[in-house]
Amino acid sequence: MGYYSYFLLYVFVGFMLCAALFAWAVVNGQFSDQKRARYLPLTGSSPAPPDPSTAKWPRSMVWSVLVILIGLAVQIAAVLIMSIPS
C-alpha cells in the first residue's frame, strides 16, 4: 500500500501540473492564431534567430527550472528513504 499511495500522488501532481500549464497557455493566447501557425511550415523560410549574446532567460523560466529540479530532488530523496531497510 505504501508505494501505491505515492504513485497516486505522483499521478495527481502530474495531472494538476499539466492542467495548470494548459490553462496558462490558453490564458496567454498560445492557441489564439491557429490559422497562421497552420501555414508556417509551408512558407519555406525560417525567422532569423536572435543574437546569442543578448539571450536571457525570463524570470518565469528560471523559476520553472528550479521547481522542476526541486521536484526531482524530492522524488530521488523519497526513493532513497524508502529503499533504506528497516
C-alpha distance (Angstrom), angle and dihedral (degrees) to the residues before:
residue distance angle dihedral
M1 . . .
G2 3.83 . .
Y3 3.78 97.0 .
Y4 3.79 93.4 39.5
S5 3.80 93.1 60.5
Y6 3.82 91.0 49.2
F7 3.80 89.9 49.9
L8 3.81 91.5 51.5
L9 3.80 90.3 48.2
Y10 3.81 89.7 49.5
V11 3.82 91.8 50.6
F12 3.81 92.2 46.0
V13 3.82 93.6 49.5
G14 3.80 90.7 46.9
F15 3.79 91.7 50.1
M16 3.80 92.2 48.6
L17 3.81 91.2 48.2
C18 3.81 91.4 51.2
A19 3.80 91.1 47.6
A20 3.81 91.1 49.9
L21 3.81 92.0 49.3
F22 3.79 91.6 48.2
A23 3.81 91.3 49.2
W24 3.80 89.7 49.1
A25 3.82 90.5 51.7
V26 3.80 92.5 49.8
V27 3.81 93.3 47.3
N28 3.81 92.5 48.3
G29 3.80 93.1 50.0
Q30 3.80 98.8 -111.5
F31 3.82 90.3 146.7
S32 3.80 98.0 37.2
D33 3.82 100.9 99.9
Q34 3.80 103.5 45.1
K35 3.81 94.7 147.4
R36 3.81 91.6 61.1
A37 3.81 93.2 44.0
R38 3.80 89.9 52.6
Y39 3.80 92.6 64.0
L40 3.82 101.0 38.5
P41 3.84 94.8 95.6
L42 3.81 90.2 51.4
T43 3.82 97.6 54.4
G44 3.79 93.9 81.6
S45 3.78 94.1 -139.6
S46 3.73 132.1 86.8
P47 3.77 125.6 -149.5
A48 3.78 115.5 -102.8
P49 3.78 112.1 -100.1
P50 3.79 116.7 -116.7
D51 3.76 119.9 -103.2
P52 3.84 107.3 -83.3
S53 3.79 92.2 -140.5
T54 3.80 90.6 65.4
A55 3.79 95.9 45.6
K56 3.77 113.6 123.2
W57 3.77 129.2 172.6
P58 3.79 113.2 -120.6
R59 3.77 115.8 -119.5
S60 3.81 91.4 -113.1
M61 3.81 90.8 57.4
V62 3.79 91.9 50.1
W63 3.82 90.0 52.0
S64 3.79 91.0 46.4
V65 3.79 92.2 53.1
L66 3.80 90.8 47.1
V67 3.81 91.9 50.7
I68 3.81 90.9 49.5
L69 3.80 92.0 49.0
I70 3.80 92.0 48.0
G71 3.80 90.0 49.1
L72 3.79 91.1 51.3
A73 3.80 91.0 48.0
V74 3.81 90.9 51.4
Q75 3.81 91.1 50.0
I76 3.80 92.4 49.2
A77 3.80 91.1 47.4
A78 3.81 91.0 49.6
V79 3.79 91.9 51.2
L80 3.80 92.0 47.5
I81 3.80 92.7 48.1
M82 3.80 92.1 47.4
S83 3.81 91.5 49.6
I84 3.81 94.3 56.7
P85 3.80 107.0 106.6
S86 3.78 114.1 -122.1
